[in-house]
Amino acid sequence: AQAAARGAQQSVNSNQLTMSRTVVKAPISGITSRSNVNVGALATAGTTQMVTVSQLNPIYVDISQSAAELLALRQQFAAGKLSTPRTAQVQLKLADGSTYPMVGQLRFEEAKVDSTTGTVNLRAVFSNDNFVLLPGMMVNAQLIQGII
């Protein structure tokens, strides 16, 4: 009876190990897209993208600014007509015309101009506790880059 119990316990341990190898954990929390792989399909480690996980809080908003606007802004800084704000705050206007209640912070300005669009990419970060902002959503950004 003891031998049968040990055999059953080994079977349980083996099944638990096998099951633990079937769980895939994401390194970030967020929402997932539709699965790219059907149940039962072969997935190869490192090459098969099973699903996309999008981080929602905080959320990053990519902004395009024309190179001409940026050049004019830098010329005004050089001439002493503008001073730099302590932090570049960003306000968003949503598609329905409402203003997003949280103010974001400008975190990144790319050091090159996109030759196809003539724009420089900026990135702002926003708190998104209520998940109002979603990946791919179109918004208008208003930011203060200089103070007269």
DRENDO-1510 file (C-alpha; in Angstrom, 1 decimal, always signed):
<recs>
REC; n; res; u; v; w
REC; 1; ALA; +0.0; +0.0; +0.0 .
REC; 2; GLN; +2.9; +2.4; +0.8 .
REC; 3; ALA; +4.6; +1.6; -2.5 .
REC; 4; ALA; +1.3; +2.4; -4.3 .
REC; 5; ALA; +1.0; +5.7; -2.4 .
REC; 6; ARG; +4.6; +6.7; -3.3 .
REC; 7; GLY; +4.0; +5.8; -6.9 .
REC; 8; ALA; +0.8; +7.9; -7.0 .
REC; 9; GLN; +2.7; +10.8; -5.3 .
REC; 10; GLN; +5.4; +10.6; -8.0 .
REC; 11; SER; +2.8; +10.7; -10.7 .
REC; 12; VAL; +1.2; +13.8; -9.1 .
REC; 13; ASN; +4.7; +15.5; -8.8 .
REC; 14; SER; +5.4; +14.7; -12.4 .
REC; 15; ASN; +2.1; +16.1; -13.6 .
REC; 16; GLN; +2.6; +19.3; -11.6 .
REC; 17; LEU; +6.0; +19.8; -13.2 .
REC; 18; THR; +4.6; +19.2; -16.6 .
REC; 19; MET; +1.8; +21.7; -16.0 .
REC; 20; SER; +4.2; +24.3; -14.6 .
REC; 21; ARG; +6.1; +24.2; -17.9 .
REC; 22; THR; +2.9; +25.1; -19.9 .
REC; 23; VAL; +2.4; +28.4; -18.1 .
REC; 24; VAL; +3.8; +31.5; -19.9 .
REC; 25; LYS; +4.3; +34.6; -17.7 .
REC; 26; ALA; +4.7; +38.1; -19.1 .
REC; 27; PRO; +7.4; +40.4; -17.7 .
REC; 28; ILE; +4.9; +43.3; -17.5 .
REC; 29; SER; +1.2; +43.7; -16.5 .
REC; 30; GLY; -1.4; +45.0; -18.9 .
REC; 31; ILE; -4.0; +43.9; -21.4 .
REC; 32; THR; -3.5; +41.3; -24.1 .
REC; 33; SER; -4.4; +41.4; -27.7 .
REC; 34; ARG; -6.1; +38.5; -29.6 .
REC; 35; SER; -4.0; +35.4; -29.6 .
REC; 36; ASN; -1.7; +34.9; -32.6 .
REC; 37; VAL; -1.5; +31.1; -32.1 .
REC; 38; ASN; -4.3; +28.6; -32.2 .
REC; 39; VAL; -4.7; +26.0; -29.4 .
REC; 40; GLY; -2.6; +22.9; -30.2 .
REC; 41; ALA; -0.4; +24.8; -32.7 .
REC; 42; LEU; +3.4; +24.3; -32.3 .
REC; 43; ALA; +5.0; +27.3; -30.7 .
REC; 44; THR; +8.8; +27.7; -30.8 .
REC; 45; ALA; +10.6; +29.5; -28.0 .
REC; 46; GLY; +12.0; +32.8; -29.1 .
REC; 47; THR; +10.4; +32.9; -32.5 .
REC; 48; THR; +6.6; +32.5; -32.0 .
REC; 49; GLN; +4.8; +35.6; -30.8 .
REC; 50; MET; +1.8; +34.2; -29.0 .
REC; 51; VAL; +0.2; +37.4; -27.9 .
REC; 52; THR; +0.9; +41.1; -27.5 .
REC; 53; VAL; +0.8; +42.6; -24.0 .
REC; 54; SER; +0.1; +46.4; -23.8 .
REC; 55; GLN; +1.0; +48.3; -20.7 .
REC; 56; LEU; -1.8; +50.7; -19.7 .
REC; 57; ASN; -0.5; +52.3; -16.5 .
REC; 58; PRO; +1.6; +54.3; -16.9 .
REC; 59; ILE; +0.9; +54.8; -20.7 .
REC; 60; TYR; +3.2; +56.4; -23.2 .
REC; 61; VAL; +2.0; +58.9; -25.8 .
REC; 62; ASP; +4.1; +59.5; -28.9 .
REC; 63; ILE; +3.9; +63.0; -30.3 .
REC; 64; SER; +5.1; +64.4; -33.6 .
REC; 65; GLN; +6.4; +67.9; -33.8 .
REC; 66; SER; +7.3; +69.6; -37.1 .
REC; 67; ALA; +11.0; +70.3; -37.5 .
REC; 68; ALA; +10.2; +73.9; -38.5 .
REC; 69; GLU; +8.4; +74.5; -35.2 .
REC; 70; LEU; +11.4; +73.0; -33.3 .
REC; 71; LEU; +13.9; +75.1; -35.2 .
REC; 72; ALA; +11.9; +78.3; -34.5 .
REC; 73; LEU; +11.7; +77.3; -30.8 .
REC; 74; ARG; +15.4; +76.8; -30.6 .
REC; 75; GLN; +16.1; +80.1; -32.3 .
REC; 76; GLN; +13.9; +81.9; -29.8 .
REC; 77; PHE; +15.8; +80.2; -26.9 .
REC; 78; ALA; +19.1; +81.3; -28.5 .
REC; 79; ALA; +17.8; +84.9; -28.8 .
REC; 80; GLY; +16.8; +84.9; -25.2 .
REC; 81; LYS; +13.1; +85.4; -26.0 .
REC; 82; LEU; +12.1; +82.2; -24.3 .
REC; 83; SER; +13.2; +80.4; -21.1 .
REC; 84; THR; +12.9; +76.6; -20.5 .
REC; 85; PRO; +10.1; +75.5; -18.1 .
REC; 86; ARG; +11.2; +73.4; -15.1 .
REC; 87; THR; +9.2; +70.4; -16.5 .
REC; 88; ALA; +7.5; +70.1; -19.9 .
REC; 89; GLN; +3.9; +69.3; -19.0 .
REC; 90; VAL; +1.6; +67.8; -21.6 .
REC; 91; GLN; -2.2; +68.1; -21.7 .
REC; 92; LEU; -4.3; +65.8; -24.0 .
REC; 93; LYS; -7.4; +66.5; -25.9 .
REC; 94; LEU; -9.4; +63.3; -26.5 .
REC; 95; ALA; -11.3; +62.4; -29.7 .
REC; 96; ASP; -14.6; +63.5; -28.2 .
REC; 97; GLY; -13.2; +67.0; -27.5 .
REC; 98; SER; -12.8; +66.5; -23.8 .
REC; 99; THR; -9.6; +67.1; -21.9 .
REC; 100; TYR; -7.8; +64.2; -20.3 .
REC; 101; PRO; -7.8; +64.9; -16.5 .
REC; 102; MET; -4.2; +63.9; -15.8 .
REC; 103; VAL; -1.2; +66.1; -16.9 .
REC; 104; GLY; +1.7; +64.1; -18.4 .
REC; 105; GLN; +5.4; +64.7; -18.4 .
REC; 106; LEU; +7.6; +65.0; -21.5 .
REC; 107; ARG; +10.2; +62.3; -21.2 .
REC; 108; PHE; +11.9; +62.0; -24.5 .
REC; 109; GLU; +12.8; +64.0; -27.6 .
REC; 110; GLU; +14.3; +62.2; -30.5 .
REC; 111; ALA; +17.6; +63.6; -31.8 .
REC; 112; LYS; +16.7; +63.2; -35.5 .
REC; 113; VAL; +14.1; +64.4; -38.0 .
REC; 114; ASP; +12.1; +61.7; -39.8 .
REC; 115; SER; +12.9; +62.5; -43.5 .
REC; 116; THR; +9.6; +61.2; -44.8 .
REC; 117; THR; +7.4; +63.4; -42.5 .
REC; 118; GLY; +9.6; +66.3; -41.5 .
REC; 119; THR; +8.8; +65.7; -37.8 .
REC; 120; VAL; +10.7; +65.0; -34.6 .
REC; 121; ASN; +9.2; +62.4; -32.3 .
REC; 122; LEU; +8.5; +63.2; -28.6 .
REC; 123; ARG; +7.2; +60.9; -25.9 .
REC; 124; ALA; +5.2; +61.8; -22.9 .
REC; 125; VAL; +4.1; +59.6; -20.0 .
REC; 126; PHE; +0.7; +59.7; -18.3 .
REC; 127; SER; -0.9; +58.1; -15.3 .
REC; 128; ASN; -3.8; +56.0; -16.6 .
REC; 129; ASP; -5.5; +54.6; -13.5 .
REC; 130; ASN; -9.0; +54.4; -15.1 .
REC; 131; PHE; -7.7; +53.0; -18.4 .
REC; 132; VAL; -9.2; +55.9; -20.5 .
REC; 133; LEU; -6.2; +55.9; -22.8 .
REC; 134; LEU; -5.7; +52.8; -24.9 .
REC; 135; PRO; -2.9; +51.8; -27.3 .
REC; 136; GLY; -3.4; +53.2; -30.8 .
REC; 137; MET; -5.8; +56.0; -29.6 .
REC; 138; MET; -5.5; +59.3; -31.5 .
REC; 139; VAL; -5.2; +62.4; -29.3 .
REC; 140; ASN; -4.1; +66.0; -29.6 .
REC; 141; ALA; -1.2; +67.0; -27.3 .
REC; 142; GLN; -0.6; +70.5; -26.0 .
REC; 143; LEU; +2.7; +71.1; -24.3 .
REC; 144; ILE; +4.6; +74.1; -23.0 .
REC; 145; GLN; +8.1; +74.0; -24.3 .
REC; 146; GLY; +9.1; +77.6; -23.6 .
REC; 147; ILE; +8.0; +80.5; -21.3 .
REC; 148; ILE; +8.0; +84.1; -22.6 .
</recs>
